[in-house]
Amino acid sequence: MDPVTTTPLLCVTITAPTTAELRRRRDLVTDADLVELRLDSVSDPDVAAALDGRRLPVIVTCRAKWEGGGFNGSEDERQAILRQALELGADYVDVEWRANFSDLLAKYGRRIVISSHDFDGVPADLTGQARAMRATGAGIVKIAVKASRLADCITLLELSRTFGSHERAVLIAMGDAGSATRILAQRFGSAWTYAGGVRDVGQLSASRLLEQFRYRSISAVTDVYGLVGLPVSHSVSPAMHNAAFTASGINAVYLPLPAADTDDFIAFAKAFQLKGASVTIPYKVSLFDRVQEVDELARTVGALNTLRMTGGDWAARNTDVAGFLQPLRERSVPLRGRRASILGAGGSARAVAVGLAGAGARVTVHARDAKKAEAVASLVSGATGPFVPETDSWDLLVNCTPIGMHPRMDQSPLPASALPSRGVVYDLIYNPATTRLLRDAVAAGADTIGGLDMLVGQAQEQFEWWTGVKPPAGVMRAAAVKRLSEFNADENHLV
């Protein structure tokens, strides 16, 4: 498929328990190009009522249970619903490739979306399947597969190149690993992308696509950046960096990239010509061997958190150290000669240890894995201690573990009884903004620092290294706070 020069349309999927509610929700959509009316989601499918008074073009879908839908009736009943939708002027109806609805295809071919959904993975002969679907004469070929790796997006990218310029398709990789196919629909030659509330297939809301990812501004020349890690679905980094790109007038987009492993990320980065990436758990150390240039600080820490493509090679650096120290300096927290206890022994702990030791603190590392604790401590000639430090053994406590991170917000790395009525507790977790550890520390009488300050500080350095532009003051923090408020509004899924 030849690259398209226009932005693919935005289609919002509407589900509801009743036809009346379906219509109500339909009419609330104002920021889409078309809507998909899922009549298989209602208990009383009424085609005429669903279409009456519509303001936007519509796709009518009545998905069979055998294709992941909710329709309980017979195939004859389902075909009758779709036929009526076409007769009443629906712009498109969605017909499963495996359904025997050849008479609908023969009469209404150009208004038919012929669809295939594989919820188990990627079919072995996807090219052959696409060829057979194109041969039906349908106006749109829709292929949706379940992505377990970022590389599954590459499979669809390659498939898009088998379509002719006159053939229209929608290619989707379902699940978190497939979000690039929805955000970068233009790269796949898709006629439109789907947005909405069907979370189990990985849909993003229309507002998030339009506001956070600037969907309508993405073109063939938009630079692509991302956050590589696993998991990354609850990160606010995409919100921060995309807000900074917008405020700085830079044509770029930043994606969540939940890579299955380092090979998966490297393959995706090459296929989509990534310009740079933030790196988080668990790849801050394992990606070290996949880059060609590493700055001195990252070598000292033994972990990286930022990648930049330079002349075909990956350059890496670590901005965690500066990001970690910034809020301590802003609050004038004394470090020289002070006792600093670090919880955890991962990549972040290594950066924290190097930063604290460089500022003159006496570092002790506490981790359940004694060997890992020793490895981090040895970086800075520090000591190791029990995973629950003694109450009077530190002046500054830094949590570098994921314990207490969303969604397990009721957890804490330390019991409340282990917290003193003095000192500073610094939790690198930023989602939630106030962890249980911080709440317990405040109750005990200690001062606290949350992870958002560090997150914003290291992100600002990443952005400037990638673009040569300093992000406008306050933009990243405001975007992060807004995104966190959205998580708080809906703790069960993204909005």
Summary of the structure (lengths in Angstrom):
residues: 495
radius of gyration: 25.6
end to end distance: 31.9
largest distance: 81.9
contacts: 1728
relative contact order: 0.08
helix: 40%
strand: 21%
